[in-house]
Amino acid sequence: MIPLSEQTGESMLFSLRSLYGGYGYSRYKMNKFEEYDLYAHNKDFLISDSVITFTDGSGKLLALKPDVTLSIVKNSVDSANTTQKLYYNENVYRVTKGSRNFKEIMQVGLECIGKIDDYCIYEVLKLALESLNQIRKPNVLSVSHLGLLSEVMDRAGIPENKKAEVFRCIGEKNLHELTAVCTAAGADNGIIEVLRRLVKINGETDTVLTEIRSMLEGIVSPAVLDVFSRVMSSLSHEPNLRIDFSVVGDIKYYNGFVFKGFAEGIPTGILSGGQYDTLMKKMGKKSGAIGFAVYLDTVEQFIRKSEEFDVDTVLIYDETSSPEQIGKQLREIAAGGKRVLAATSVPQQIKYGKLVRMSGGKAE
């Protein structure tokens, strides 16, 4: 696997833009600033609740955008009969975890807004899978459905003010606390066991779907279960797709499919998304929506940490070698995917794996 350098990060961004554009998604461009109220009223939706604010010349309180989705929703056409398909790569501004320092981050993603049918959901999940494949292999996309989980909780008799706590237990896969919270809320023991089984589900998509249908028929609405089954069946041939009900989102914003993407060697998620019809309603919209964001900064951060050297080979040349000979030697070394730096002396401030000296047009 070739380490991700700054140059390959730019190449990756171009590849993702080409991927989304190839599916008919149009690029969405936005200003750096939004009215602060947009974020103040939706802080739970943001990864960080700290926002950079300033007052413009007219006295209006503005903010450097910490998120793109909220701006897209605010400015989207509210139509239940048509579908807008948009992608973006925009800089957002957030507080660095573990500090109070603000950081400029490139956020890449897409949104599908308006009339959301089975195909729209399938397409967004398919693009999430293809995005992961372009970023780093091996990888996995874990998919859940908040609607199914919420309906099971309703059937169990769990009150609305306890659902967030139950979702937290599910997200942590804490079966002991899950049982305790549900029991304290007066939930039916049989339904509690269904929730426990859902959290533990793991395996091939087709096998898992059969188990889920058998478990949930008669408990949840057939329409919701049928949509989940149809979409997941259509993607069952994808080897890196998993059904994992421990993937949860904020129920104040998300409602149906939710998903997260992971890649080998990176301990945190690098892609996340889902259906956010609830957010649409909260912002006064009647249409539906589904989308995801890719965290390229996370990918670059962890891959840079894993790199042992700044370059693989340093090629030292002198005046007895011509530029053509030096260039030919560099290309031969680089042909195997190596990163090569040509210099007249050994660099003092970089780490390298191998030193090659060249004199008279030949490498020693």
N, C-alpha and C positions, 0 to 999 in steps of 0.2 A: 504494500500500500504506500503510495507516494504521500509524504507529509503535506499538510495544507499550508502553503506559504501565502504571503499577501497576494502574489500574482495569481495563484490558483484560486484564492478566494474571489478575486475579481472575475476569473473565468467561470467559477461556479455560479456567481450572480448572473452572469450573462446566460449561462445554460438554463437557469431557472426561469429567467424572463422569456427565453425562447420557448421553453416547455409550456408556460402558461399562455403565451401569445398563440402558440400552435393549437390550443384548445379554444381559441376565440375570445380569450380574456383581454380586455383593454387596460392599458396602464392608467392608474389613478394618480394624479399629482395634487399635492396640497401645499398650503402655506406652512411655514414653521410655527405659526401662532394660531391659537384658538382662544375663544373667550373662556376664562377660568371656570365659569359656572358649569360648562359641559363636563369637566373632570370632577368638580366638587360634588356634583350630584350623582356621579358614578364611580366613586373611589374604590368600591369593592371590586369593580371590573378590572382595575389597574394592578399590575404586578407590584408597583410601588405607589404608596399614597402620597409621596412627596413630589410636589410639582413646582417647577421654576416659574415664578410669576413676576410681572412688572406692569406698570401703569403707562398706557400710551398717552399721546399728547392731548387726547380728548378726555382723559380721566378714566377710561375703560380699563378694567383689570384683565390682562391677557396672560396666557401661559405658553411656554414652549411645549410642544406636544409630547406627552409621554406614551402615546398610543395612537395607532392609525385607525383601527376599527371604529372607534367612537366617532371620529370625524367622517368616515365613510357613511356610517349610518345616519348621522345628522344631515348630510348633504345628499343622501340617496333619494331617488324617485320612489314614492310609496305606491306601489302597484302590485296587486295580487294576481294580475293576469299576464304580466311580462316578467322577464328575469334579467337583471343586470349582472354581468360577470366582469369583475375587476381584479387586477393584480397591482401590487405596489412594491417599491423598494424605497423606503424613506428613512431618514434619520430621526430617531426619537431620543428623548432626554430623560434619564432616570438616575436615581440614587444608587450608587454601587453598594452591593450587599456588604455588610460589616463595616461600613463607613458612612460619612455624611457627604461624600464627594459625588458630584453629578458627573454623568458619563454620557457621551454621545454614542448611540448604538444604531447600527443599520438593521432595520426590521424589514423582512421580506415576507410576502404572503399573498393570499387572495381571498376574495369574498364573492359569494353568490347570493344575490338579494332579490326578493320578489316572490314569484311562484316557484316553490321548492317541491319538486316531485322526486320519485325514486331515482330517476336518472341523475338529477342534480346532486343528490347525496352520494350516489355511486361515483360520479365524476370527481367530486371533491376528495373522496377517500382514495380514489385511484391516483389523483395528482399528488396527494400526500405521500403515497407509497413511492411514486416515481421521483418525488423530491428527495426522499431519503436515499434512494438508490443513487442519485446524482451526487449526494453529499458525501456519503461514507458507507461502506459495507464491511461486515454484515450489519443489519439493522432490523428493527421490528416496529410495527405500528400496532398499538394496543387500542382496541375499540370497546366502548361501553355504550349504554343507553340509559340516560337519566329518567326518561319517561317510564320505562319498564320498572326501574328501581322504585320510583315514586309511587307507581300503582301498587306494587307489592306492599309498600309501607302503608298505603291507604287501606288495603285489604287487611293488614295486620292491626289496624286501628291506632297507628302511631299519629299523635296530633301534630299539626303543622309546626308548632314551636319546638318540637323534638327532632324534626327531620334533619336539621343541620347537624345535630350531634350524631345521628345515625349515619349520615353520609360521611362524617369525619371518621368514624370507626371503620366503615367500609373502605375508605381511601387508605387507611393505615393497615388494613387486613387484620384488625384486632378483633378476632372472633369472640374472645372472652368478654371484652367491654361491650361489643355489639350485642351480645346476648343479655348482658346486665342492663344496658340502656333500654332495650326493647321490652324486657320483662318489667322493668320499673314503670314503663309507659303503658303497661297493661296489654301488650301485644299478644296475639294468639300464638301459642307454642309451635303449631304446625307451620305458620307463616314465618316465624323466626328461623326455623330450620331451612326454609326455602332461601331466605336471605343468606344464611351461612353457606349453603351449597352454591349459591351464585358467586359469592366472594371466592370460593375455592376452585371454581371452574378453570380448567386448563386443558389444552389439547388441540387436535386438528379441528379446523373450522367446521367441517361437515358433521363430525362426531359431536362436537360441542353444541351445535345448533339443534341436533336431534334431542339432546339431553335438555336443552333450555325449553324447547317447545313442550316436551313431555312434562316438565316441571311447572311451567307457567300457564298452560291451558286451563281455563276455568278460573284463573286468578286475575289475569290482566285482560285488557280489551283485545279482542282478536285483531282489530285493525292495526294497532301499534305493534303487536307481535308479528303480524304478517309483513309489515314494512321492514322491520328489523331482519326477519328471516330472508326476505327477497334480496335485500341489498347485500347482506353478508354472504348469501349463497352465490351471488353473482361475482363475488371476489374470492371465493373459496380456493381458487387455483393459485392465489398469491402466497408464496411460501413464507413471507415475513409478516403475514397478517395474523393477529391474535385477538380473541375475544377475552377481555379482562374487565370485569365489573368493578374492580377496585379503582379504575380510572373514573374520577368524578370531577365535576366542576361546580361552580357556585350556582345553586338552584334559583337564585334571584335573577340570573341572566341566561343560563343554559337550560334546555328543556328536553332535547332528543338525543341524537348521536353525539358523543364526545370522544375524543381520541388524543393520544400522545405518541410521539415518535422518539425512538432511542437508537443510538448507534454504538458499536463496540468501542471501548476505550474512553467513552465520555459518560461520567456518572450521573448526569442530569439530562432531562429531556431536551431535545433540540428542535422539536416541532410540537405544536399543540393547537387544538381547534375543536369545533363542534357547532351544533345548531344553537342559535341564540335568539329565538323568537321572543323570549321573555324580555331580553334587552330591547328588542325592537318595540314591543308594546310599552315598555317603560319610557321610551323616548318618543312615544306618540305615533308609532308606525303600525300599520295593519298587516304588512307583508311579512314573509318569513325570511330567514337568512341562515347560511352556513358558511364557514370559512376556516382558515388556519393561518398561523404565523410560523415562520422558520427563523430560528435564532442562530444566524451565522456567526455572531460574535462569540457565542458559547462554543461553537465548533472550533473556531480559530483559537480561542483562549486555551482550551484543553489540549488541542493538538500541538500548539506551540510549546506548552509545558512538557509534552511527551517527547519533543525532539531533543536528541542528544547533542547534535551539532548545528551550527548556523549554516554551514555548507558541508558537503560530503568530501570534496577534494579541493585542495588549493594547488593550482598549477603555477610554479615559479619559472619564469623565462628570463633570458638575458638578451643582449643586443645581437648575439650571433644567430638568433632565430627570427625569421621574417613574420610579419603580421599574418600572412597566409598560412604559414606552418603552425603558428600558435593557435589560430582559429580552427584549423583542421584537427589538431590534437585535442582541443577543448571539446569539439563536437563529438569526437570518438569516445571520450570519457563520458560525456553527457548522454550519449545514445542509450545507455542502460537505465536512464531515469535518475542519474546522479546530478546533484547541484554542484557546479564547478565555478570557482573564482580564479581568474587569471590575474597575477600580480608579479611585480619585479622583486618583491621581498616578502617574507613571511608576515602576514598581518598580526598585529599584537592584541586586538580586541575582539576577535571572533574565535569560536570553537570549530575545529575541523576534524574530519576523520582520517584523512590521508593527505600526504604531501608528495607531489610529483614535481621533479625538477626537469627543466628542458634546456638543452644547449645544442647549438649547431643544427637546430631543426628536429632534434630527436629527444624523446623522453628517456630519462635515466631510470 
